[in-house]
């Protein structure tokens, strides 16, 4: 996945979206809450989505690791779908 690139967008209330691009096509997004000062500036994952043609290639995990290396301090939400729970266990915290 050497052509995978990331971009970040922050909205007016401090939520951040990380976009994953593969060969100039957006193939995934990871949405995070604004930092929570009372939780060491943790940001909860609101949603993670990867285009159906690019799933199971490590894109969601790559976005998670990008968020960590950029200092976004991502954490998994307690309420998760079945797939979300499996992904959360796979990437750890």
C-alpha positions in Angstrom: 0.0 0.0 0.0 2.8 2.4 -0.9 0.6 4.9 -2.7 -1.6 5.5 0.4 -1.7 9.1 1.4 -3.5 10.9 4.2 -5.1 14.3 4.6 -6.8 15.9 7.6 -9.8 18.2 7.8 -11.0 19.9 11.0 -14.5 21.4 11.3 -15.6 24.4 13.3 -16.3 22.4 16.5 -12.9 20.7 16.5 -13.9 17.3 15.0 -11.2 15.9 12.7 -11.6 13.7 9.6 -8.7 11.8 8.3 -9.0 10.9 4.6 -7.1 8.0 3.0 -6.2 8.4 -0.7 -4.9 5.7 -3.0 -3.7 6.8 -6.4 -5.6 10.2 -6.0 -8.9 8.4 -5.1 -10.4 8.8 -1.6 -10.8 5.3 -0.4 -11.4 5.8 3.4 -12.3 8.2 6.2 -11.9 8.2 9.9 -13.9 10.7 11.9 -12.7 11.7 15.4 -14.4 13.9 18.1 -12.8 17.1 19.2 -10.2 16.6 21.9 -11.6 15.9 25.4 -9.5 17.8 27.9 -10.9 15.8 30.8 -9.6 12.6 29.1 -6.0 13.6 28.3 -7.2 15.2 25.0 -8.5 11.8 23.8 -10.6 11.8 20.6 -13.2 9.1 20.1 -13.7 7.4 16.8 -17.1 8.5 15.5 -17.0 6.5 12.3 -14.5 4.7 10.1 -15.4 3.8 6.6 -13.5 2.2 3.7 -14.8 2.0 0.1 -16.1 -1.5 -0.5 -13.6 -2.2 -3.3 -10.7 -1.5 -0.9 -11.7 -3.2 2.3 -9.6 -5.8 4.1 -6.4 -4.2 2.8 -5.3 -2.4 6.1 -6.6 1.0 5.1 -8.7 1.6 8.3 -5.7 0.4 10.4 -3.4 2.7 8.5 -5.7 5.7 9.2 -5.7 4.7 12.9 -1.9 4.5 13.1 -1.7 7.8 11.2 -4.0 9.4 13.7 -1.7 8.1 16.6 1.5 9.3 14.9 0.0 12.8 14.3 -0.9 13.1 18.0 -4.7 12.9 17.7 -4.8 10.4 20.6 -7.6 8.3 19.1 -9.7 6.0 21.3 -12.4 3.6 20.4 -16.0 4.4 21.3 -17.7 2.0 23.7 -20.7 1.5 21.4 -19.6 -0.3 18.3 -21.0 -2.4 15.5 -19.9 -6.0 15.3 -17.4 -5.1 12.5 -16.3 -2.0 14.5 -15.6 -4.2 17.5 -13.5 -6.6 15.5 -11.5 -3.7 14.0 -11.0 -2.1 17.5 -9.6 -5.4 18.8 -7.3 -5.8 15.8 -5.7 -2.3 16.1 -5.7 -2.2 19.8 -5.5 1.0 21.8 
